[in-house]
């Protein structure tokens, strides 16, 4: 038998697989859908209202909603730039509290708000702050724009305010010009607790007065803002005198430092060769120890600077403001003269690292930026640092004393009426709040409780048909039906009694 025949016989001898036979399924009998019974709109409305409206007199509470952790995406998320941060909803109440207090107090003293750009000509800061300062050389965000102009993100607020004062002819306005500014500043420094590359300051400036009472007023305003927020501070004050007095003192200080043969002193003398006064602001422990026995600048003030400083201190005494004479307070910017001060949360050198604010007099800055000789003084508070202290000490913003009304609604149709009613009450001066994105009544009443609402106005399906609303006392839980036309009068009457 040939090989081909053998293969053929083996193939034919194998069992052939049985073919699968699909069973024929019996055809499904088409079922006729029963027509849904017609339902009365009134019956549906009444039924939904009965289920949705709790009549319990107790305040409604429940657990916070639980959120599932977000699944990790394969795509790399874009995070905020290092040193920058988002100010989220939970933080905004602290910011608004600070700004309300700071602006309210400052405006009582006759100051007006001003805004300047966050982007300025880089020469503005080099000329004002000093091009040899660490701030300008190492920390300033500086770059060329598309036109080739050298610009910078503002590292502080005073220079921009003075530039605006000169540019817009405020020198010709009745003097002094008293302004304040709140906004972001930028410095490229190592991010750490309470210190960011984008941070916010509250600046207060007086331009056009050399009176010592203005120095005292700015110190008082800064102290009062912090006191109103519940933060205890110590006022550290000094006088850096006139340029002539500083020049004489620098010679004496240099001679004293050269008697100490240490690497730290040698490095400091080289670093601060252009302005030796900045060494007094050094954070180096060895330098601080050596400076304890150094001559003091206050002993080298000329007669005018000494008389001015004595007058400032007399004003502070009259105000019963406790202060500490601190010869180490010189501020880190070149434009300061005469009065210089800082506000510390505490009264030790350790707390100096996180001063909450500071300022002083800068009588030569307007002239340096193109204006005529104009005396000026002011201060800046660091908003992030202040809010960090408030959180650290568990000081919460006070709740509003104004009795609030919360507008709640049940069902999509009710939202149309509720939105119109919300605007009607708001325009009439009723302190109304609400969230039309929410559906469940229980959830809405929980929000009303958290917001401190005294009353809730409830718009339900039944009430919409009847032309009425429910007014609920959030304290007792008692609800009363009120005709929609009388809602404003009824709320005003209840709010007066609350």
C-alpha positions in Angstrom: 0.0 0.0 0.0 1.4 3.3 -1.0 2.1 6.1 1.7 -0.6 8.3 0.2 -3.3 5.5 0.6 -2.2 4.8 4.2 -2.6 8.5 5.1 -6.0 8.6 3.4 -7.2 5.5 5.3 -6.1 6.9 8.7 -7.9 10.1 7.9 -11.1 8.4 6.9 -11.0 6.2 10.0 -11.2 9.1 12.4 -14.6 10.0 13.9 -16.1 13.0 12.3 -17.3 15.7 14.8 -21.1 15.9 15.1 -22.6 19.0 13.7 -24.3 21.2 16.3 -28.0 21.6 15.5 -29.5 24.8 16.7 -32.8 24.3 18.5 -35.5 26.4 17.1 -37.0 28.5 19.8 -40.6 29.1 20.0 -41.4 32.6 18.9 -42.2 34.9 21.8 -45.7 36.1 22.0 -45.7 39.9 21.9 -47.0 41.3 25.1 -49.1 44.3 24.9 -47.9 47.1 27.3 -50.6 48.3 29.6 -51.1 52.0 29.3 -50.0 53.9 32.3 -53.0 55.3 34.2 -53.4 59.0 33.9 -52.2 60.7 37.0 -53.5 64.0 38.3 -50.8 66.7 38.6 -52.4 67.8 41.9 -52.2 64.2 43.2 -48.6 63.8 42.2 -47.7 67.2 43.7 -49.5 66.4 47.0 -47.9 62.9 47.2 -44.3 64.2 46.6 -44.8 67.1 49.0 -46.0 64.7 51.8 -43.0 62.5 51.3 -40.5 65.4 51.1 -41.5 67.7 53.8 -40.4 66.6 57.3 -42.4 68.2 60.0 -40.1 67.3 62.9 -39.2 70.2 65.1 -35.6 69.0 65.6 -32.8 70.5 63.6 -31.7 68.3 60.7 -28.2 66.8 60.9 -26.4 64.0 59.1 -22.9 62.7 58.4 -20.6 64.5 56.0 -20.8 62.9 52.5 -18.1 60.4 51.9 -16.1 60.7 48.7 -14.3 57.9 46.9 -10.6 58.4 46.2 -10.0 59.6 42.7 -8.5 56.8 40.5 -5.0 57.4 39.3 -4.8 58.5 35.7 -2.1 57.2 33.4 -1.7 60.8 32.2 0.6 62.9 34.3 -1.4 65.6 36.0 -0.3 69.2 35.9 0.4 70.5 39.4 0.8 74.1 40.6 4.2 75.6 40.2 6.5 75.0 43.2 6.1 77.8 45.8 2.6 78.8 44.5 -0.6 77.6 46.1 -4.4 77.6 45.6 -6.6 79.4 48.1 -9.5 77.0 48.3 -13.1 77.5 49.5 -12.4 76.5 53.1 -9.6 79.1 53.3 -11.6 82.0 51.7 -13.5 82.7 54.9 -10.1 83.5 56.6 -9.0 85.8 53.7 -12.3 87.6 53.7 -12.2 88.1 57.4 -8.7 89.5 57.3 -9.5 91.8 54.3 -12.8 93.0 55.9 -11.0 93.9 59.2 -8.0 95.4 57.5 -9.9 97.5 55.0 -12.5 98.6 57.5 -9.9 99.9 60.0 -7.8 101.5 57.4 -10.7 103.3 55.7 -11.8 104.7 59.1 -8.4 106.5 59.2 -9.1 108.1 55.8 -7.2 105.8 53.4 -8.5 104.8 49.9 -7.8 101.6 48.0 -5.4 101.6 45.1 -4.4 98.8 42.7 -1.1 98.6 40.7 0.0 96.0 38.1 1.8 92.9 39.3 4.2 93.4 36.3 6.5 96.5 36.4 9.6 97.7 34.7 12.5 95.9 36.4 14.3 99.2 36.8 11.6 100.4 39.2 12.7 97.8 41.8 16.4 98.1 41.1 16.3 101.8 41.6 14.0 101.8 44.7 14.9 98.6 46.6 18.6 98.7 45.6 20.3 96.6 42.9 22.8 95.1 45.4 20.1 93.7 47.7 19.5 90.0 47.9 15.9 90.6 46.9 16.9 92.1 43.5 19.9 90.0 42.8 18.6 86.6 43.9 14.8 86.6 44.5 13.2 88.9 41.9 11.3 87.3 39.0 12.9 89.2 36.1 12.7 88.5 32.4 12.4 89.9 28.9 8.9 90.1 27.4 8.1 89.6 23.7 9.0 93.2 22.9 12.4 92.8 24.6 11.5 95.0 27.5 13.1 94.0 30.9 10.2 93.5 33.3 9.7 92.0 36.7 6.9 90.5 38.9 6.5 92.9 41.8 8.4 91.6 44.9 6.8 94.3 47.2 4.1 96.9 46.9 5.5 100.2 48.0 7.6 101.0 44.9 4.6 100.5 42.6 2.5 102.8 44.7 5.1 105.5 44.6 5.5 105.1 40.8 1.7 105.6 40.5 1.9 108.6 42.8 4.5 110.3 40.5 3.0 109.1 37.2 -0.5 110.3 37.8 0.4 113.6 39.3 -0.8 112.8 42.8 1.9 115.2 44.0 -0.5 118.0 43.0 -3.4 116.6 45.1 -4.1 117.8 48.6 -1.4 116.2 50.8 -0.9 113.8 52.3 -2.3 111.1 50.0 -3.3 108.1 52.0 -3.8 104.8 50.2 -3.8 101.0 50.8 -3.3 98.0 48.5 -4.0 94.3 48.9 -2.6 91.8 46.4 0.0 89.2 45.4 3.8 89.6 45.4 6.5 87.3 44.0 9.9 86.3 45.3 12.0 83.4 44.2 13.0 82.0 47.6 13.0 78.6 49.2 9.4 77.6 50.0 8.8 76.8 53.7 6.1 77.0 56.3 4.3 80.4 56.0 6.6 81.5 53.1 5.7 81.1 49.4 7.0 82.3 46.1 3.7 83.9 45.5 2.4 85.6 48.6 0.0 88.4 49.5 0.6 91.7 51.3 -1.6 94.4 52.7 0.2 97.7 52.2 -0.7 101.0 53.8 1.1 104.2 52.6 1.1 107.9 53.5 2.7 110.2 50.9 3.3 113.9 51.5 3.7 114.2 55.3 6.8 114.3 57.4 4.9 114.6 60.7 5.8 112.0 63.4 2.1 111.5 64.0 1.9 109.7 60.6 4.6 107.3 61.7 2.6 106.6 64.9 -0.7 106.3 63.0 0.7 103.6 60.6 2.1 101.7 63.6 -1.2 102.0 65.4 -3.2 100.8 62.3 -0.9 97.7 61.9 -1.2 96.8 65.6 -5.0 97.4 65.6 -5.6 95.1 62.6 -3.8 92.3 64.3 -5.4 92.9 67.7 -8.8 92.9 66.1 -8.1 89.5 64.7 -7.1 88.3 68.1 -3.3 88.1 67.5 -1.0 89.4 70.3 2.0 91.2 68.9 5.0 93.1 70.1 6.1 96.3 68.4 9.8 96.4 67.6 10.9 100.0 66.7 14.1 101.8 65.8 15.4 104.7 63.8 17.9 104.3 61.0 18.4 108.0 60.8 19.5 110.0 57.7 22.0 108.9 55.0 24.7 111.1 56.6 24.2 109.5 60.0 24.2 106.0 58.5 27.5 106.7 56.6 29.2 107.8 59.8 27.8 104.8 61.7 28.9 102.4 59.0 32.6 103.4 59.5 32.3 102.8 63.3 30.5 99.5 62.8 33.1 98.3 60.2 36.0 99.1 62.6 34.2 97.1 65.4 33.6 94.1 63.2 37.2 94.0 62.0 38.3 93.3 65.5 36.6 89.9 65.3 38.8 87.6 63.1 36.3 85.0 62.1 35.3 83.6 58.7 31.7 84.6 59.2 32.6 88.2 59.8 34.9 88.3 56.8 32.2 86.9 54.6 29.6 89.3 55.9 31.9 92.3 55.3 32.3 91.3 51.7 28.6 90.5 51.2 27.3 93.8 52.7 30.2 96.0 51.5 27.7 98.3 49.6 25.4 98.7 52.5 27.0 97.5 55.8 23.8 98.4 57.7 22.1 95.3 56.3 24.4 93.1 58.5 22.3 94.1 61.5 19.5 92.1 59.8 21.7 89.0 59.5 20.2 85.6 60.5 23.6 84.1 61.2 23.8 83.1 64.9 27.5 83.9 65.1 27.0 87.4 63.6 24.0 88.0 65.9 26.2 87.1 68.9 29.0 89.5 67.8 26.5 92.3 67.2 25.2 92.2 70.8 28.2 94.3 71.9 28.3 96.5 68.7 27.8 100.3 68.8 24.2 101.3 68.2 23.0 103.5 65.3 20.7 105.4 67.6 23.8 107.0 69.2 24.8 108.5 65.9 21.5 110.1 64.9 21.7 113.8 64.0 19.5 116.3 66.0 16.6 116.3 63.5 16.4 112.5 63.3 16.7 112.2 67.1 13.9 114.8 67.6 11.7 113.0 65.1 12.2 109.6 66.7 11.6 111.0 70.2 8.3 112.5 69.0 7.2 109.2 67.4 7.9 107.4 70.8 5.9 110.1 72.6 2.9 109.5 70.4 3.2 105.7 71.0 3.3 106.4 74.8 0.2 108.6 74.5 -1.6 105.7 72.7 -0.5 103.3 75.5 1.0 101.1 72.8 3.8 98.9 74.3 6.9 98.8 72.2 10.5 97.6 72.4 13.5 99.7 71.3 15.4 97.3 69.1 18.6 98.6 67.5 18.6 95.6 65.1 15.5 96.7 63.2 16.8 98.2 60.0 14.5 96.5 57.3 16.0 94.8 54.3 15.3 97.5 51.7 17.6 100.5 50.8 14.9 103.1 50.7 14.2 103.3 54.5 15.2 106.3 56.6 14.4 107.4 60.1 11.6 105.3 61.7 11.7 101.5 61.1 9.5 99.0 62.8 8.3 95.4 62.8 5.4 93.5 64.4 6.4 90.1 65.9 4.1 87.4 67.2 6.1 87.2 70.5 9.0 89.1 71.8 12.1 87.1 71.1 14.7 86.9 68.3 13.3 83.5 67.3 9.9 85.1 66.4 11.7 87.6 64.3 12.1 85.0 61.6 8.3 85.1 61.0 7.5 88.8 61.6 3.9 89.4 60.6 4.6 92.8 59.1 6.8 95.9 59.2 7.5 99.2 57.7 8.9 102.7 58.3 9.7 106.0 56.6 11.1 106.4 53.1 11.4 110.2 52.6 13.7 109.9 49.5 11.9 107.4 47.4 9.5 109.7 45.5 12.4 111.9 44.4 14.5 108.8 43.4 11.6 107.7 41.1 11.3 111.0 39.3 9.1 113.1 41.6 10.0 116.1 43.8 11.2 115.7 47.4 8.3 114.1 49.2 8.3 112.6 52.7 6.4 109.3 53.1 5.9 106.3 55.4 3.9 103.1 55.5 3.9 99.3 56.3 3.0 95.9 54.9 1.4 92.9 56.5 2.0 89.3 55.3 -1.5 87.8 54.9 -0.4 84.1 54.6 1.6 84.4 57.8 -1.3 86.0 59.7 -3.8 83.4 58.5 -1.3 80.6 59.5 -1.2 82.1 63.1 -5.0 82.2 63.2 -5.2 78.5 62.2 -2.4 77.6 64.6 -4.2 79.2 67.5 -7.5 77.8 66.3 -9.1 81.2 65.9 -12.1 80.9 63.6 -13.7 83.8 61.7 -16.8 85.0 63.6 -20.2 84.0 62.2 -22.4 86.7 60.8 -24.7 88.3 63.3 -27.2 89.1 60.5 -30.1 86.7 60.6 -30.1 84.8 57.3 -32.9 83.3 55.2 -32.3 80.1 53.2 -34.4 79.4 50.2 -35.1 75.7 49.6 -37.0 74.0 46.8 -38.4 70.6 46.0 -38.6 69.4 42.4 -37.6 70.7 39.0 -40.8 72.7 38.5 -40.3 74.4 41.9 -36.8 75.6 40.8 -38.3 77.9 38.2 -40.4 79.6 40.9 -37.6 79.5 43.4 -35.1 81.3 41.2 -37.5 84.1 40.5 -38.4 84.3 44.2 -34.7 84.4 45.2 -34.0 87.4 42.9 -37.1 89.1 44.2 -36.2 88.8 47.8 -32.5 89.6 47.2 -33.4 92.8 45.3 -35.6 93.9 48.2 -32.7 93.6 50.7 -33.7 90.3 52.3 -30.4 88.5 53.4 -31.2 85.5 51.3 -28.9 82.5 50.5 -29.6 79.2 48.7 -28.3 76.5 46.3 -30.7 75.6 43.5 -28.3 72.8 42.4 -29.4 70.8 45.4 -32.6 68.6 45.2 -33.3 66.9 48.5 -34.9 69.0 51.2 -33.0 67.3 54.0 -29.6 68.2 52.4 -30.8 71.8 51.8 -31.8 72.2 55.4 -28.4 70.9 56.6 -26.7 73.6 54.5 -29.1 76.2 56.0 -28.0 75.0 59.5 -24.3 75.2 58.6 -24.7 78.7 57.2 -26.5 79.8 60.4 -29.8 80.6 58.8 -32.6 81.7 61.1 -35.4 80.8 58.7 -35.9 78.7 55.6 -38.4 79.5 52.8 -39.5 76.2 51.2 -41.0 76.2 47.7 -42.7 72.8 47.1 -44.8 71.4 44.3 -48.0 71.8 46.3 -47.1 75.3 47.4 -46.3 76.3 43.8 -49.8 75.2 42.7 -51.5 77.0 45.7 -49.4 80.2 45.3 -47.9 79.8 48.8 -44.6 79.0 50.4 -43.5 77.5 53.8 -41.5 79.6 56.3 -39.6 77.3 58.6 -38.1 78.5 61.9 -34.7 76.7 61.9 -34.4 76.8 65.7 -37.8 75.3 66.6 -38.6 73.5 63.3 -42.1 75.0 63.2 -43.4 75.7 59.7 -46.1 78.1 58.6 -47.8 78.5 55.2 -47.7 82.0 53.9 -49.3 83.5 50.8 -46.6 84.2 48.2 -47.7 87.9 47.9 -47.0 88.5 51.6 -43.6 86.7 51.8 -41.5 89.9 52.0 -43.6 91.5 54.8 -43.6 88.2 56.7 -39.8 87.7 56.5 -39.1 91.4 57.4 -41.4 91.0 60.5 -39.6 87.8 61.6 -36.1 89.1 60.9 -36.7 92.1 63.1 -37.6 89.8 66.0 -34.7 87.4 65.4 
